[in-house]
Amino acid sequence: MDAVDVARVLNAAKQKYVIVGAHAVNSYSGKPRATIDVDVVAQHPNKARDALLAAFTDLEATEFPVVIRLVRNGAEAIDIIRPTSGKLFREALKHITILKIGKVTVNVPCVEVVIAMKFYSMITLTRQQGDRFQDAADFTRVIKNHKKLKIELLKQFAELAYLGGSVEIEEMVADIRAGKPISI
């Protein structure tokens, strides 16, 4: 299962959603990386869950406060992120870029939201260090591939990650563009 499969089901169920995480990064990075699960923010998570469980009958759902996790044989397959879990997730649903992959329409957030989400993930201290390093690599690849970022919009989204995030993300973007390493 991939992002196109998830999008096909959610489109048919007329759900408002955006694919986030590595699949969204892949659409902007110019250098896709392999990933196993699909992360999606859905305006109506329970309806999205029901549609996906009906389409993929081998999945099982586990409910958490911020996410509905769909697993197959004990492994994560789809994470349905609740937009109420954070302002940045709500913004992702407002700033949608529509991609056409084959015959399927796939919704992803605008590039500035994708970068801000990776920024948030890589600075979150409760996230495992290896995952934070992957987030930093994703963050860097997307920035290097997009020379015409809307910096003021990016800074707005970074402020949703944490107060003062706009200053840090602007410095990180400048460092990446100057060929300097970033620290997380």
C-alpha positions as CSV (number, residue, x, y, z in Angstrom):
1,M,0.0,0.0,0.0
2,D,1.2,3.5,-0.8
3,A,0.0,7.1,-0.7
4,V,-1.8,6.7,-4.1
5,D,-3.9,3.8,-2.6
6,V,-4.8,5.8,0.4
7,A,-5.7,8.9,-1.7
8,R,-7.8,6.8,-4.0
9,V,-9.9,5.5,-1.1
10,L,-10.2,8.9,0.6
11,N,-11.1,10.6,-2.7
12,A,-13.9,8.1,-3.3
13,A,-15.2,8.6,0.2
14,K,-15.1,12.4,-0.4
15,Q,-12.9,13.1,2.5
16,K,-10.8,16.2,2.9
17,Y,-7.2,15.1,3.6
18,V,-3.5,15.7,3.0
19,I,-0.8,13.1,2.7
20,V,2.1,14.2,5.0
21,G,5.4,12.7,6.2
22,A,7.8,11.0,3.9
23,H,5.3,10.7,1.0
24,A,4.8,14.4,1.0
25,V,8.5,15.0,1.3
26,N,9.0,12.7,-1.7
27,S,6.8,14.9,-3.8
28,Y,9.0,17.9,-3.1
29,S,12.5,16.6,-2.5
30,G,13.6,15.6,-6.0
31,K,15.2,12.5,-4.4
32,P,12.4,10.2,-3.0
33,R,13.2,7.8,-0.2
34,A,11.6,4.6,0.7
35,T,9.0,4.5,3.5
36,I,6.7,1.9,4.8
37,D,3.7,3.7,6.3
38,V,1.5,6.5,5.0
39,D,0.8,9.5,7.2
40,V,-2.4,11.4,6.5
41,V,-4.2,14.4,8.2
42,A,-7.9,13.9,7.7
43,Q,-10.5,16.6,8.5
44,H,-12.8,13.8,9.7
45,P,-10.5,11.1,11.1
46,N,-13.2,8.7,12.0
47,K,-14.8,8.8,8.6
48,A,-11.4,8.4,7.0
49,R,-10.7,5.4,9.3
50,D,-14.0,3.8,8.3
51,A,-13.3,4.3,4.6
52,L,-9.8,2.9,4.8
53,L,-10.9,-0.1,6.9
54,A,-13.6,-0.9,4.4
55,A,-11.2,-0.8,1.5
56,F,-8.3,-2.6,3.3
57,T,-10.0,-5.3,5.3
58,D,-6.7,-6.7,6.6
59,L,-6.0,-3.6,8.6
60,E,-6.8,-3.1,12.3
61,A,-7.3,0.2,14.0
62,T,-5.9,1.5,17.3
63,E,-7.1,4.8,18.7
64,F,-4.8,7.3,20.3
65,P,-5.5,10.9,21.3
66,V,-3.5,12.4,18.3
67,V,-3.7,9.6,15.8
68,I,-5.6,6.6,14.6
69,R,-3.1,4.0,13.7
70,L,-4.0,1.3,11.1
71,V,-1.7,-1.8,11.3
72,R,-1.3,-4.8,9.1
73,N,0.2,-7.9,10.8
74,G,1.5,-5.7,13.7
75,A,3.3,-3.2,11.5
76,E,2.2,0.4,10.9
77,A,0.4,0.9,7.6
78,I,-1.4,4.2,7.9
79,D,-1.5,6.9,10.5
80,I,-4.5,9.1,10.4
81,I,-3.5,12.3,12.3
82,R,-6.3,14.2,14.0
83,P,-6.2,17.9,13.0
84,T,-7.1,18.8,16.5
85,S,-3.8,17.6,17.7
86,G,-2.0,20.7,16.6
87,K,-2.4,24.0,14.8
88,L,0.1,23.0,12.1
89,F,-2.0,20.0,11.2
90,R,-5.1,22.2,10.8
91,E,-3.1,24.5,8.6
92,A,-2.0,21.6,6.4
93,L,-5.7,21.1,5.5
94,K,-6.0,24.7,4.4
95,H,-2.9,24.8,2.2
96,I,-3.3,21.9,-0.2
97,T,-1.3,21.2,-3.3
98,I,-3.0,18.8,-5.7
99,L,-0.8,16.3,-7.5
100,K,-1.8,13.9,-10.2
101,I,-0.1,10.5,-9.9
102,G,-1.2,8.4,-12.8
103,K,-5.0,8.8,-12.8
104,V,-5.2,9.6,-9.1
105,T,-5.4,13.0,-7.5
106,V,-3.3,13.1,-4.3
107,N,-3.5,16.0,-1.9
108,V,-0.3,17.1,-0.1
109,P,0.3,20.3,1.9
110,C,2.1,23.2,0.2
111,V,5.9,22.9,0.4
112,E,6.2,25.4,3.3
113,V,3.9,23.3,5.5
114,V,5.8,20.2,4.6
115,I,9.1,21.9,5.7
116,A,7.5,23.2,8.9
117,M,6.2,19.7,9.7
118,K,9.7,18.3,9.3
119,F,11.1,21.1,11.3
120,Y,8.7,20.3,14.1
121,S,9.5,16.6,13.9
122,M,13.3,17.1,14.0
123,I,13.2,19.5,17.0
124,T,10.8,17.4,19.1
125,L,12.9,16.0,21.9
126,T,10.5,13.1,22.6
127,R,11.1,11.8,19.1
128,Q,13.8,9.1,18.7
129,Q,17.2,10.5,17.7
130,G,17.4,8.4,14.5
131,D,14.0,9.6,13.4
132,R,15.0,13.2,14.1
133,F,18.1,12.7,11.9
134,Q,15.9,11.4,9.1
135,D,13.6,14.4,9.5
136,A,16.6,16.7,9.3
137,A,17.7,15.0,6.1
138,D,14.2,15.3,4.6
139,F,14.1,19.0,5.7
140,T,17.4,19.7,4.0
141,R,16.5,17.9,0.7
142,V,13.3,19.8,0.3
143,I,14.9,23.1,1.0
144,K,17.7,22.4,-1.5
145,N,15.2,21.4,-4.1
146,H,13.1,24.6,-3.7
147,K,14.9,27.9,-4.3
148,K,11.6,30.0,-4.3
149,L,10.2,29.3,-0.9
150,K,7.8,31.8,0.6
151,I,10.0,32.5,3.6
152,E,7.4,34.6,5.4
153,L,4.8,31.9,5.1
154,L,7.3,29.3,6.2
155,K,8.1,31.4,9.3
156,Q,4.4,31.6,10.1
157,F,4.1,27.8,10.0
158,A,7.2,27.4,12.1
159,E,5.7,29.7,14.8
160,L,2.9,27.1,15.0
161,A,5.5,24.5,15.8
162,Y,6.8,26.6,18.7
163,L,7.0,30.2,19.7
164,G,10.2,31.5,18.3
165,G,10.4,28.8,15.6
166,S,10.3,31.4,12.9
167,V,13.8,32.7,13.8
168,E,15.3,29.2,14.0
169,I,13.8,28.0,10.7
170,E,14.9,31.1,8.9
171,E,18.5,30.6,10.1
172,M,18.4,26.9,9.2
173,V,17.2,27.7,5.6
174,A,20.0,30.3,5.2
175,D,22.6,27.8,6.5
176,I,21.4,25.1,4.1
177,R,21.4,27.4,1.2
178,A,25.0,28.5,2.2
179,G,26.1,24.9,2.3
180,K,26.6,24.9,6.1
181,P,25.5,22.0,8.3
182,I,22.5,22.4,10.6
183,S,22.3,21.2,14.1
184,I,19.2,19.6,15.7
